[in-house]
Amino acid sequence: MLLAAVLLAVGAIVGEGGWLFSGLMVCMSLVAITSIFLFKNRPLQANLCVVLMLVGIAYYIALAVKQPILDWTNALPLVAVLLAFLARKRILKDEKLVRSLDRIR
């Protein structure tokens, strides 16, 4: 999630898509950073990963409505969405492990 937040912050600063695209990248970056610090509440952390993925999809819908700008910064939200998917998968795996260990006690 930290890598996704850094990539999105760089994309928001360097990107030339306008205020809408930069704003969506900043929003995605803030969600990623927030989810990092919610490590004690894994279900909420997994839900924030879903929010990050949905905002990433909204980014590409907004990009499709506006004329597509071919720039390397437009690939960064896709990478962040993939990283959020992988993070959510591992968060849910950790939650399953913790619940199984609670059952044993």
Number of C-alpha atoms within 10 A of each C-alpha: 22 15 15 23 25 16 19 30 20 17 23 26 12 12 19 14 20 9 11 13 20 21 14 19 29 19 19 29 27 16 19 25 17 15 21 15 10 14 13 9 11 16 15 13 23 23 13 21 27 16 17 27 21 13 19 24 15 14 22 17 11 15 16 11 9 10 9 12 12 9 11 10 19 22 14 22 26 18 16 27 23 15 20 26 18 13 16 21 13 13 18 15 12 13 15 12 12 11 11 11 10 9 8 6 5
